[in-house]
Amino acid sequence: MAVLDWSRCPDVEQLPGTVSGAWVLRGTRVPVATIFENLEAGASLDDLLNWYEGLDKKQVQAVIEFAARSLDLAASPR
């Protein structure tokens, strides 16, 4: 499994003392992992926006796109 370098994604942040230092969507306390765990379990983007206060649709989409691009690059032959 590829490990993503979230420090290169402007839509997330990692703050000491906030959600145990996990990567969260910038300006929220929603961990990036929570987004992907819910999507994997079958949640829709609209579900996430309803369940987690403060999420912005464009921000969530940008994080998903960042992950997809990063994984595509990791899978590409060099």
Secondary structure in CASP SS format (residue, H / E / C, confidence):
PFRMAT SS
TARGET T0000
AUTHOR 0000-0000-0000
METHOD secondary structure of the structure
MODEL  1
M C 1.00
A C 1.00
V C 1.00
L C 1.00
D C 1.00
W H 1.00
S H 1.00
R H 1.00
C C 1.00
P C 1.00
D C 1.00
V E 1.00
E E 1.00
Q E 1.00
L C 1.00
P C 1.00
G C 1.00
T C 1.00
V H 1.00
S H 1.00
G H 1.00
A C 1.00
W E 1.00
V E 1.00
L E 1.00
R C 1.00
G C 1.00
T C 1.00
R C 1.00
V C 1.00
P E 1.00
V H 1.00
A H 1.00
T H 1.00
I H 1.00
F H 1.00
E H 1.00
N H 1.00
L H 1.00
E H 1.00
A C 1.00
G C 1.00
A C 1.00
S C 1.00
L H 1.00
D H 1.00
D H 1.00
L H 1.00
L H 1.00
N H 1.00
W H 1.00
Y C 1.00
E C 1.00
G C 1.00
L C 1.00
D C 1.00
K H 1.00
K H 1.00
Q H 1.00
V H 1.00
Q H 1.00
A H 1.00
V H 1.00
I H 1.00
E H 1.00
F H 1.00
A H 1.00
A H 1.00
R H 1.00
S H 1.00
L H 1.00
D H 1.00
L H 1.00
A H 1.00
A H 1.00
S C 1.00
P C 1.00
R C 1.00
END
